[in-house]
Amino acid sequence: TGGGAGMKPTDAELIRAAFKARSFAYTPYSHFKVGAALLAKNGMVYTGCNIENAGYTATNCAERTALFKAVSEGARDFTAIAIASNGSAPYPCGACRQMLYEFAPGLTVLVAQRDHSFVKLPLSELLTHGFGPKSLL
């Protein structure tokens, strides 16, 4: 897991956690390192990095790595995710947007620049008319 339960981290602290997670990225092909820090409602922070694979379709994004770690440890409710890269603004890909929407359609997304400045927006702005569990009713 990431951090401990307790006080909710600030946006800046969540961004710092994403940059730290970025340092563990495995990117021998693209060299585009991404880190993510996912905040659960209980205050826990789950981090992840992108992990590339020579068979490109097996590559996993930082956002999904953080989400899978969180879900595999029992977390299901999330409030925010910070994403940081060593290049351009790392907006989540379509697959990550869909996976995040499954658990947190109201998620706040923080997309960090190299200088740690960031854009803050709702997931619903990145995935309009998202398809989630309620869509199956």
C-alpha positions as CSV (number, residue, x, y, z in Angstrom):
1,T,0.0,0.0,0.0
2,G,0.9,3.6,-0.2
3,G,0.6,5.8,2.9
4,G,-1.3,5.2,6.1
5,A,-4.8,6.1,6.9
6,G,-5.3,9.4,8.8
7,M,-5.2,12.9,7.6
8,K,-6.2,13.5,4.0
9,P,-3.1,14.6,2.0
10,T,-3.2,17.9,0.2
11,D,-3.2,18.1,-3.6
12,A,0.5,19.0,-3.5
13,E,1.3,16.0,-1.3
14,L,-0.6,13.7,-3.6
15,I,1.3,15.1,-6.6
16,R,4.6,14.5,-4.7
17,A,3.6,10.9,-4.1
18,A,2.9,10.5,-7.9
19,F,6.3,11.9,-8.8
20,K,7.9,9.5,-6.3
21,A,6.0,6.5,-7.8
22,R,7.2,7.7,-11.2
23,S,10.8,6.9,-10.2
24,F,9.9,3.1,-10.2
25,A,8.5,3.1,-13.7
26,Y,9.8,0.4,-16.1
27,T,10.0,2.1,-19.5
28,P,12.8,0.6,-21.6
29,Y,10.8,1.3,-24.9
30,S,9.1,4.6,-24.6
31,H,11.2,6.1,-21.8
32,F,7.9,7.9,-20.8
33,K,7.8,7.4,-17.1
34,V,4.5,7.9,-15.3
35,G,3.6,7.7,-11.6
36,A,0.2,7.8,-10.0
37,A,-1.1,8.2,-6.4
38,L,-4.7,7.2,-5.8
39,L,-6.4,8.5,-2.7
40,A,-9.0,6.2,-1.1
41,K,-11.9,7.6,1.0
42,N,-10.3,6.1,4.1
43,G,-7.2,8.2,3.6
44,M,-4.9,5.5,2.3
45,V,-2.8,6.4,-0.7
46,Y,-2.0,3.7,-3.3
47,T,0.8,4.4,-5.7
48,G,1.6,2.9,-9.1
49,C,3.9,3.3,-12.1
50,N,3.7,2.3,-15.7
51,I,5.3,-1.0,-16.5
52,E,6.1,-1.7,-20.2
53,N,6.5,-5.0,-21.9
54,A,8.1,-6.0,-25.2
55,G,4.7,-7.3,-26.2
56,Y,3.3,-3.8,-26.1
57,T,-0.4,-4.8,-25.4
58,A,0.7,-6.3,-22.0
59,T,2.0,-2.9,-20.8
60,N,0.2,-1.5,-17.8
61,C,-0.4,2.2,-17.0
62,A,0.5,3.8,-13.7
63,E,-3.2,4.6,-13.0
64,R,-4.3,1.0,-13.4
65,T,-1.3,-0.3,-11.4
66,A,-2.3,2.0,-8.4
67,L,-6.0,1.0,-8.8
68,F,-5.2,-2.7,-9.0
69,K,-3.0,-2.5,-5.9
70,A,-5.8,-0.7,-4.0
71,V,-8.6,-3.0,-5.1
72,S,-6.5,-6.1,-4.4
73,E,-6.1,-4.8,-0.8
74,G,-9.8,-4.2,-0.3
75,A,-10.2,-0.5,-1.2
76,R,-13.2,0.3,-3.4
77,D,-14.0,4.0,-2.8
78,F,-11.6,6.7,-4.1
79,T,-11.7,10.5,-4.1
80,A,-8.7,11.7,-6.1
81,I,-5.8,10.5,-8.3
82,A,-2.6,12.4,-9.1
83,I,-0.6,11.6,-12.2
84,A,2.9,12.8,-13.0
85,S,5.3,12.0,-15.9
86,N,8.8,12.9,-17.1
87,G,7.3,14.4,-20.3
88,S,4.1,16.0,-21.4
89,A,0.9,16.2,-19.3
90,P,0.0,12.6,-18.5
91,Y,-3.8,12.6,-19.0
92,P,-5.1,9.1,-18.4
93,C,-5.7,6.9,-21.5
94,G,-9.1,5.6,-22.3
95,A,-8.6,2.3,-20.6
96,C,-7.5,4.0,-17.4
97,R,-10.5,6.4,-17.5
98,Q,-12.9,3.5,-17.8
99,M,-11.2,1.5,-15.0
100,L,-11.3,4.5,-12.7
101,Y,-14.9,5.2,-13.5
102,E,-15.9,1.7,-12.5
103,F,-15.0,2.5,-8.9
104,A,-15.1,6.3,-8.7
105,P,-17.2,8.2,-11.3
106,G,-16.9,11.3,-9.1
107,L,-13.1,11.1,-8.9
108,T,-10.9,14.2,-8.9
109,V,-8.0,14.0,-11.4
110,L,-4.8,16.0,-10.8
111,V,-2.5,16.0,-13.9
112,A,1.0,17.3,-12.9
113,Q,3.5,19.2,-15.0
114,R,7.3,18.7,-14.6
115,D,7.4,21.7,-12.2
116,H,4.7,20.2,-10.0
117,S,2.1,22.7,-11.2
118,F,-1.1,20.8,-12.1
119,V,-4.5,20.8,-13.6
120,K,-7.4,19.7,-11.5
121,L,-10.6,18.3,-13.1
122,P,-13.3,15.8,-12.5
123,L,-13.1,12.4,-14.2
124,S,-16.5,13.0,-15.7
125,E,-14.9,15.8,-17.8
126,L,-12.4,13.2,-19.2
127,L,-15.0,10.5,-19.7
128,T,-18.3,12.0,-20.6
129,H,-21.3,9.6,-20.5
130,G,-19.1,6.9,-18.8
131,F,-20.3,3.3,-18.6
132,G,-20.3,1.9,-15.1
133,P,-22.1,-0.6,-12.9
134,K,-25.2,1.5,-12.8
135,S,-25.4,1.3,-16.6
136,L,-26.2,-2.4,-16.3
137,L,-29.4,-2.0,-14.3
